[in-house]
Amino acid sequence: MGARARTRAAALSSVPFASIRLRMRRLLASLASSIVLLLVLAPAALAENDGRGFYGATDDKVVTVAGFILVVFFPTFALLASLLQKRLEKRKDVRVAAKKSHAGDARWRGGW
């Protein structure tokens, strides 16, 4: 290891260690406060509406309809995302082809 590499390694090893320690301390404090907040708010969330949640009582029909909604939603989302990606790829291909065709033409290069 050369002298330049040693000085660079020494400079890199001394500075980030203090910032990593500070980041870890901040992470620990935020994690602890998040856990305490969740533990404090959990009883209030379960106590409302006899513990049935926002929707109310659920029976087999409600669960079945929710399942059908999920079965329809995810393939529809995948289809729409694929169509969007196809359209964006087509736009990118047109842009790259235009850039490539104009690269050889002196009129589009700019300059004096």
C-alpha positions, 0 to 999 in steps of 0.5 A: 500500500502506497503512502497516498493510499494510506493517507486516504484510508486514514482520512476516510476511516476517521471521519465516517466513524463519528458520523456512523456512531451519531447515526446509530444513536439517532436510529436507536432513539427514533426506534425506541420512541416509535415503539413507545408510541405504538405501545401507547396508541395500541389500546385506543385503536383496539377499544373503538367499535368493540374491536371490529375495526372501521368496516364493522362486523365481517362475515363470509360474504365480506371476506369473499368480496374482498378476495375477489377485489384483490383477484381483480386488482393485482392483474389489472395493476400488472397489465396497466404497469406493463402498458405504461412501461411499453409506452415509455420504452417506445418513447425512449427508443424514438428519442435514442434513434433521433439522437443517433440520426442527428449525431452525424448531421453537422447542423444539429451539433451546435457550436460556431 
